[in-house]
Amino acid sequence: MPMGMALLSYSYKLHLPTPSPFCHPQIPLNKVCASATPSPPTRRRALSLFTFLSFSISNYSWSKPAISDFVQLPNSGGVKALELRIGDGGETPSSGDKVVIHYYGRLAAKQGWRFDSTYDHKDENGEPIPFEFVLGSGRVISGIESAVRSMKIGGIRRVVIPPSQGYQNTSQEPIPPNFFDRQRLFTTIFNPTRLANGEGSTLGTLIFDIELVSVRRQ
């Protein structure tokens, strides 16, 4: 079974340390374990799966414990989400709303390589610049839209996005501003040789950590 398909068939458990509010520490997510045991993938893919599921997040502070199960989002095309913090900011966004998010984006095929983060985009005062888009505009990849639709302001969610809901072309956002990161991302996802070898379900799997910062009704 290709790694991407095996990943999406797993039921994950997340073991978190006791959270506490603080400013800029590393907040480790110790590890994510699979509770099911499907047919084993190749050694290389099994190693990649273990590695990218063992990463940590930084720059988050929260006061509520996380929920420890990934769930498939309704009508999402297979996007799975893990709540890291439940938002309490009123209603969820609707099509046509302008949403503002922070995110970390990682690529499963590169052992969880972080290809982009809004926390790396700074203004003249050194503050991170969030990412804005109109929900339902088609400007961003479908997996992010599906994730944001059921979030509330202040919430933080980790999503595993299958290739069908990820990048379909090089003009979809979010696009890494760094040329080398952008080139590495797209040459991996759209690698013609590996796609011809049937590795499409592995190459385009994405992991995003998303914080919904604000919603403006249009």
Contacts in CASP RR format, 6 or more apart in sequence:
PFRMAT RR
TARGET T0000
AUTHOR 0000-0000-0000
METHOD contacts of the structure
MODEL  1
MPMGMALLSYSYKLHLPTPSPFCHPQIPLNKVCASATPSPPTRRRALSLF
TFLSFSISNYSWSKPAISDFVQLPNSGGVKALELRIGDGGETPSSGDKVV
IHYYGRLAAKQGWRFDSTYDHKDENGEPIPFEFVLGSGRVISGIESAVRS
MKIGGIRRVVIPPSQGYQNTSQEPIPPNFFDRQRLFTTIFNPTRLANGEG
STLGTLIFDIELVSVRRQ
1 9 0 8 1.000
1 38 0 8 1.000
1 39 0 8 1.000
1 41 0 8 1.000
2 41 0 8 1.000
2 45 0 8 1.000
2 198 0 8 1.000
2 199 0 8 1.000
2 200 0 8 1.000
2 201 0 8 1.000
2 202 0 8 1.000
3 41 0 8 1.000
3 45 0 8 1.000
3 46 0 8 1.000
3 48 0 8 1.000
3 49 0 8 1.000
3 108 0 8 1.000
3 201 0 8 1.000
3 202 0 8 1.000
3 205 0 8 1.000
4 108 0 8 1.000
4 162 0 8 1.000
4 201 0 8 1.000
4 202 0 8 1.000
4 205 0 8 1.000
5 201 0 8 1.000
6 38 0 8 1.000
6 39 0 8 1.000
6 41 0 8 1.000
6 45 0 8 1.000
6 49 0 8 1.000
7 49 0 8 1.000
7 108 0 8 1.000
7 160 0 8 1.000
7 205 0 8 1.000
8 78 0 8 1.000
8 80 0 8 1.000
8 160 0 8 1.000
8 162 0 8 1.000
9 36 0 8 1.000
9 38 0 8 1.000
10 34 0 8 1.000
10 35 0 8 1.000
10 36 0 8 1.000
10 38 0 8 1.000
11 34 0 8 1.000
11 35 0 8 1.000
11 36 0 8 1.000
11 69 0 8 1.000
11 70 0 8 1.000
12 32 0 8 1.000
12 33 0 8 1.000
12 34 0 8 1.000
12 35 0 8 1.000
12 53 0 8 1.000
12 69 0 8 1.000
12 70 0 8 1.000
12 80 0 8 1.000
12 82 0 8 1.000
13 32 0 8 1.000
13 33 0 8 1.000
13 35 0 8 1.000
13 68 0 8 1.000
13 69 0 8 1.000
14 29 0 8 1.000
14 32 0 8 1.000
14 66 0 8 1.000
14 68 0 8 1.000
14 69 0 8 1.000
14 82 0 8 1.000
15 29 0 8 1.000
15 30 0 8 1.000
15 31 0 8 1.000
15 33 0 8 1.000
15 68 0 8 1.000
16 29 0 8 1.000
16 30 0 8 1.000
16 65 0 8 1.000
16 66 0 8 1.000
16 68 0 8 1.000
17 27 0 8 1.000
17 28 0 8 1.000
17 30 0 8 1.000
18 65 0 8 1.000
19 27 0 8 1.000
19 62 0 8 1.000
19 63 0 8 1.000
19 64 0 8 1.000
19 65 0 8 1.000
19 66 0 8 1.000
21 61 0 8 1.000
21 62 0 8 1.000
21 63 0 8 1.000
22 61 0 8 1.000
23 61 0 8 1.000
24 58 0 8 1.000
24 59 0 8 1.000
25 58 0 8 1.000
26 56 0 8 1.000
26 58 0 8 1.000
27 56 0 8 1.000
27 57 0 8 1.000
27 58 0 8 1.000
27 60 0 8 1.000
27 61 0 8 1.000
28 56 0 8 1.000
29 55 0 8 1.000
29 56 0 8 1.000
29 57 0 8 1.000
31 53 0 8 1.000
31 54 0 8 1.000
32 53 0 8 1.000
32 54 0 8 1.000
40 46 0 8 1.000
41 49 0 8 1.000
45 202 0 8 1.000
48 108 0 8 1.000
48 109 0 8 1.000
48 111 0 8 1.000
49 108 0 8 1.000
51 111 0 8 1.000
51 112 0 8 1.000
52 106 0 8 1.000
52 108 0 8 1.000
52 110 0 8 1.000
52 111 0 8 1.000
52 112 0 8 1.000
52 113 0 8 1.000
52 207 0 8 1.000
55 106 0 8 1.000
55 112 0 8 1.000
55 114 0 8 1.000
57 84 0 8 1.000
57 104 0 8 1.000
57 209 0 8 1.000
58 119 0 8 1.000
59 119 0 8 1.000
59 128 0 8 1.000
60 84 0 8 1.000
60 85 0 8 1.000
60 156 0 8 1.000
60 209 0 8 1.000
60 211 0 8 1.000
62 84 0 8 1.000
62 85 0 8 1.000
62 156 0 8 1.000
64 85 0 8 1.000
64 86 0 8 1.000
66 82 0 8 1.000
66 83 0 8 1.000
66 84 0 8 1.000
66 85 0 8 1.000
67 82 0 8 1.000
67 83 0 8 1.000
67 86 0 8 1.000
68 82 0 8 1.000
69 82 0 8 1.000
70 80 0 8 1.000
70 81 0 8 1.000
70 82 0 8 1.000
70 160 0 8 1.000
71 80 0 8 1.000
71 81 0 8 1.000
71 82 0 8 1.000
72 78 0 8 1.000
72 79 0 8 1.000
72 80 0 8 1.000
72 81 0 8 1.000
73 79 0 8 1.000
73 80 0 8 1.000
73 81 0 8 1.000
73 146 0 8 1.000
73 147 0 8 1.000
73 150 0 8 1.000
73 159 0 8 1.000
74 150 0 8 1.000
75 146 0 8 1.000
76 142 0 8 1.000
76 143 0 8 1.000
76 146 0 8 1.000
76 147 0 8 1.000
76 165 0 8 1.000
77 142 0 8 1.000
77 146 0 8 1.000
77 162 0 8 1.000
77 164 0 8 1.000
77 165 0 8 1.000
78 162 0 8 1.000
78 164 0 8 1.000
78 165 0 8 1.000
79 143 0 8 1.000
79 146 0 8 1.000
79 147 0 8 1.000
79 159 0 8 1.000
79 160 0 8 1.000
79 161 0 8 1.000
79 162 0 8 1.000
79 165 0 8 1.000
80 159 0 8 1.000
80 160 0 8 1.000
81 147 0 8 1.000
81 157 0 8 1.000
81 158 0 8 1.000
81 159 0 8 1.000
81 160 0 8 1.000
82 157 0 8 1.000
82 158 0 8 1.000
82 159 0 8 1.000
83 155 0 8 1.000
83 156 0 8 1.000
83 157 0 8 1.000
84 155 0 8 1.000
84 156 0 8 1.000
84 157 0 8 1.000
84 158 0 8 1.000
84 209 0 8 1.000
85 154 0 8 1.000
85 155 0 8 1.000
85 156 0 8 1.000
85 211 0 8 1.000
86 152 0 8 1.000
86 155 0 8 1.000
87 151 0 8 1.000
87 152 0 8 1.000
87 153 0 8 1.000
87 154 0 8 1.000
87 155 0 8 1.000
87 212 0 8 1.000
88 152 0 8 1.000
88 153 0 8 1.000
88 154 0 8 1.000
89 152 0 8 1.000
89 153 0 8 1.000
89 154 0 8 1.000
90 152 0 8 1.000
90 153 0 8 1.000
91 152 0 8 1.000
91 215 0 8 1.000
92 149 0 8 1.000
92 150 0 8 1.000
92 151 0 8 1.000
92 152 0 8 1.000
93 99 0 8 1.000
93 135 0 8 1.000
93 148 0 8 1.000
93 149 0 8 1.000
93 151 0 8 1.000
93 212 0 8 1.000
93 215 0 8 1.000
94 135 0 8 1.000
94 149 0 8 1.000
95 135 0 8 1.000
95 136 0 8 1.000
96 134 0 8 1.000
96 135 0 8 1.000
96 136 0 8 1.000
96 137 0 8 1.000
96 218 0 8 1.000
97 134 0 8 1.000
97 135 0 8 1.000
97 215 0 8 1.000
97 216 0 8 1.000
97 217 0 8 1.000
97 218 0 8 1.000
98 132 0 8 1.000
98 133 0 8 1.000
98 134 0 8 1.000
98 135 0 8 1.000
98 215 0 8 1.000
98 216 0 8 1.000
98 218 0 8 1.000
99 132 0 8 1.000
99 133 0 8 1.000
99 134 0 8 1.000
99 135 0 8 1.000
99 148 0 8 1.000
99 212 0 8 1.000
99 214 0 8 1.000
99 215 0 8 1.000
99 216 0 8 1.000
100 130 0 8 1.000
100 131 0 8 1.000
100 132 0 8 1.000
100 212 0 8 1.000
100 213 0 8 1.000
100 214 0 8 1.000
100 215 0 8 1.000
100 216 0 8 1.000
101 118 0 8 1.000
101 130 0 8 1.000
101 131 0 8 1.000
101 132 0 8 1.000
101 144 0 8 1.000
101 148 0 8 1.000
101 210 0 8 1.000
101 211 0 8 1.000
101 212 0 8 1.000
101 213 0 8 1.000
102 118 0 8 1.000
102 119 0 8 1.000
102 128 0 8 1.000
102 130 0 8 1.000
102 131 0 8 1.000
102 210 0 8 1.000
102 211 0 8 1.000
102 213 0 8 1.000
103 116 0 8 1.000
103 117 0 8 1.000
103 118 0 8 1.000
103 131 0 8 1.000
103 144 0 8 1.000
103 174 0 8 1.000
103 208 0 8 1.000
103 209 0 8 1.000
103 210 0 8 1.000
103 211 0 8 1.000
104 114 0 8 1.000
104 116 0 8 1.000
104 117 0 8 1.000
104 119 0 8 1.000
104 208 0 8 1.000
104 209 0 8 1.000
105 114 0 8 1.000
105 115 0 8 1.000
105 116 0 8 1.000
105 117 0 8 1.000
105 174 0 8 1.000
105 206 0 8 1.000
105 207 0 8 1.000
105 208 0 8 1.000
105 209 0 8 1.000
106 112 0 8 1.000
106 113 0 8 1.000
106 114 0 8 1.000
106 115 0 8 1.000
106 206 0 8 1.000
106 207 0 8 1.000
106 208 0 8 1.000
107 113 0 8 1.000
107 115 0 8 1.000
107 185 0 8 1.000
107 188 0 8 1.000
107 189 0 8 1.000
107 204 0 8 1.000
107 205 0 8 1.000
107 206 0 8 1.000
107 207 0 8 1.000
108 160 0 8 1.000
108 202 0 8 1.000
108 204 0 8 1.000
108 205 0 8 1.000
108 206 0 8 1.000
108 207 0 8 1.000
109 188 0 8 1.000
109 189 0 8 1.000
109 202 0 8 1.000
109 203 0 8 1.000
109 204 0 8 1.000
109 205 0 8 1.000
110 184 0 8 1.000
110 188 0 8 1.000
112 207 0 8 1.000
113 184 0 8 1.000
115 176 0 8 1.000
115 181 0 8 1.000
115 184 0 8 1.000
115 185 0 8 1.000
116 174 0 8 1.000
116 175 0 8 1.000
116 176 0 8 1.000
116 177 0 8 1.000
116 178 0 8 1.000
116 181 0 8 1.000
116 185 0 8 1.000
118 128 0 8 1.000
118 129 0 8 1.000
118 130 0 8 1.000
118 131 0 8 1.000
119 128 0 8 1.000
120 128 0 8 1.000
121 128 0 8 1.000
121 129 0 8 1.000
121 177 0 8 1.000
122 128 0 8 1.000
122 129 0 8 1.000
123 129 0 8 1.000
130 213 0 8 1.000
131 173 0 8 1.000
131 174 0 8 1.000
133 139 0 8 1.000
133 140 0 8 1.000
133 173 0 8 1.000
134 218 0 8 1.000
135 145 0 8 1.000
135 148 0 8 1.000
135 149 0 8 1.000
136 145 0 8 1.000
138 145 0 8 1.000
138 172 0 8 1.000
139 172 0 8 1.000
139 173 0 8 1.000
140 172 0 8 1.000
140 173 0 8 1.000
140 174 0 8 1.000
141 161 0 8 1.000
141 165 0 8 1.000
141 166 0 8 1.000
141 167 0 8 1.000
141 168 0 8 1.000
141 172 0 8 1.000
141 173 0 8 1.000
141 174 0 8 1.000
141 206 0 8 1.000
142 165 0 8 1.000
142 166 0 8 1.000
143 159 0 8 1.000
143 161 0 8 1.000
143 165 0 8 1.000
143 166 0 8 1.000
143 208 0 8 1.000
144 159 0 8 1.000
144 161 0 8 1.000
144 174 0 8 1.000
144 208 0 8 1.000
144 210 0 8 1.000
146 159 0 8 1.000
146 165 0 8 1.000
147 157 0 8 1.000
147 159 0 8 1.000
147 161 0 8 1.000
147 208 0 8 1.000
147 210 0 8 1.000
148 210 0 8 1.000
148 212 0 8 1.000
151 157 0 8 1.000
151 210 0 8 1.000
151 212 0 8 1.000
152 212 0 8 1.000
153 212 0 8 1.000
153 213 0 8 1.000
153 214 0 8 1.000
153 215 0 8 1.000
154 211 0 8 1.000
154 212 0 8 1.000
154 213 0 8 1.000
155 211 0 8 1.000
155 212 0 8 1.000
156 209 0 8 1.000
156 210 0 8 1.000
156 211 0 8 1.000
157 209 0 8 1.000
157 210 0 8 1.000
157 212 0 8 1.000
158 207 0 8 1.000
158 208 0 8 1.000
158 209 0 8 1.000
158 210 0 8 1.000
159 207 0 8 1.000
159 208 0 8 1.000
159 210 0 8 1.000
160 205 0 8 1.000
160 206 0 8 1.000
160 207 0 8 1.000
161 205 0 8 1.000
161 206 0 8 1.000
161 207 0 8 1.000
161 208 0 8 1.000
162 201 0 8 1.000
162 204 0 8 1.000
162 205 0 8 1.000
163 189 0 8 1.000
163 200 0 8 1.000
163 201 0 8 1.000
163 203 0 8 1.000
163 204 0 8 1.000
163 205 0 8 1.000
166 172 0 8 1.000
166 204 0 8 1.000
166 206 0 8 1.000
167 185 0 8 1.000
167 186 0 8 1.000
167 189 0 8 1.000
167 204 0 8 1.000
167 206 0 8 1.000
170 186 0 8 1.000
170 190 0 8 1.000
175 182 0 8 1.000
176 182 0 8 1.000
176 185 0 8 1.000
188 203 0 8 1.000
188 204 0 8 1.000
189 203 0 8 1.000
189 204 0 8 1.000
190 203 0 8 1.000
191 199 0 8 1.000
191 203 0 8 1.000
194 200 0 8 1.000
194 203 0 8 1.000
195 203 0 8 1.000
END
